[in-house]
Amino acid sequence: LNVVCFRYRVPGLDDAELDRLNAEIAIDVQESGAAVVSTTRIAGRNALRACIINHRTRDEDLAILLAAVRSAGLRRESQVPAPAAPISPG
């Protein structure tokens, strides 16, 4: 089996927020019908998992998968609240 695991990352988000984001991206990509991805845990972190077993899989198919992940990630990123600014002593 050709299993590829990867994690969508956003600077400034902690591991728990990235875990949730990656789980949501997996659902969005599946529901879009663009590709089938699942999630798995690697070193305690949630990652996207693609199992590529069809011998007819082409580079274009992988490009579709990655585009769907990027699209879902960008859409979800816009919904993540910005981190709070540190309070400076006054």
C-alpha positions as CSV (number, residue, x, y, z in Angstrom):
1,L,0.0,0.0,0.0
2,N,1.1,3.5,-0.7
3,V,0.0,5.5,2.3
4,V,0.8,9.1,2.6
5,C,0.3,11.0,5.8
6,F,0.6,14.8,6.1
7,R,-0.6,17.7,8.2
8,Y,-2.1,21.0,7.1
9,R,-0.4,23.6,9.2
10,V,-1.1,27.2,9.9
11,P,1.4,29.4,11.7
12,G,0.2,30.5,15.1
13,L,-2.2,27.6,15.8
14,D,-1.3,25.2,18.6
15,D,-1.4,21.4,18.2
16,A,-5.0,21.1,19.5
17,E,-6.2,23.7,17.0
18,L,-4.3,22.0,14.2
19,D,-5.7,18.6,15.2
20,R,-9.3,20.0,14.9
21,L,-8.5,21.8,11.7
22,N,-7.1,18.7,10.0
23,A,-10.1,16.7,11.1
24,E,-12.4,19.3,9.6
25,I,-10.4,19.4,6.4
26,A,-10.7,15.6,6.0
27,I,-14.5,15.8,6.3
28,D,-14.7,18.8,3.9
29,V,-12.6,17.0,1.2
30,Q,-14.6,13.8,1.6
31,E,-17.9,15.7,1.3
32,S,-16.7,17.6,-1.7
33,G,-16.3,14.3,-3.6
34,A,-12.8,15.4,-4.8
35,A,-10.9,12.7,-2.9
36,V,-11.2,10.3,-0.1
37,V,-8.9,11.0,2.8
38,S,-9.1,9.9,6.4
39,T,-7.2,10.9,9.6
40,T,-4.7,9.2,11.7
41,R,-2.5,10.0,14.7
42,I,1.2,10.3,14.3
43,A,3.3,11.2,17.4
44,G,0.1,12.2,19.1
45,R,-1.0,14.6,16.4
46,N,-3.9,14.4,13.9
47,A,-2.8,14.0,10.3
48,L,-4.5,13.6,7.0
49,R,-4.1,10.1,5.5
50,A,-4.3,9.2,1.8
51,C,-4.1,5.6,0.7
52,I,-3.2,5.3,-2.9
53,I,-3.8,1.8,-4.2
54,N,-5.2,2.2,-7.6
55,H,-2.6,1.5,-10.3
56,R,-4.2,4.1,-12.5
57,T,-3.6,6.9,-10.1
58,R,-1.9,9.8,-12.0
59,D,-0.1,12.9,-10.9
60,E,-3.2,14.8,-11.9
61,D,-5.2,12.8,-9.3
62,L,-2.7,13.8,-6.6
63,A,-2.9,17.4,-7.7
64,I,-6.7,17.3,-7.3
65,L,-6.3,15.9,-3.7
66,L,-3.8,18.6,-2.7
67,A,-5.9,21.3,-4.3
68,A,-9.0,20.1,-2.3
69,V,-7.0,20.0,0.9
70,R,-5.6,23.5,0.3
71,S,-9.1,24.9,-0.6
72,A,-10.7,23.4,2.5
73,G,-7.8,24.5,4.6
74,L,-7.9,28.1,3.4
75,R,-11.7,28.2,3.9
76,R,-11.4,26.8,7.4
77,E,-8.5,29.1,8.2
78,S,-10.7,32.1,7.6
79,Q,-13.0,30.8,10.3
80,V,-10.3,30.4,13.0
81,P,-10.3,33.4,15.4
82,A,-7.0,35.3,15.4
83,P,-4.8,34.7,18.5
84,A,-5.3,37.3,21.2
85,A,-2.6,40.0,21.4
86,P,-0.5,39.9,24.5
87,I,-1.4,42.4,27.1
88,S,1.3,44.9,27.7
89,P,1.9,46.2,31.2
90,G,0.5,49.7,31.5
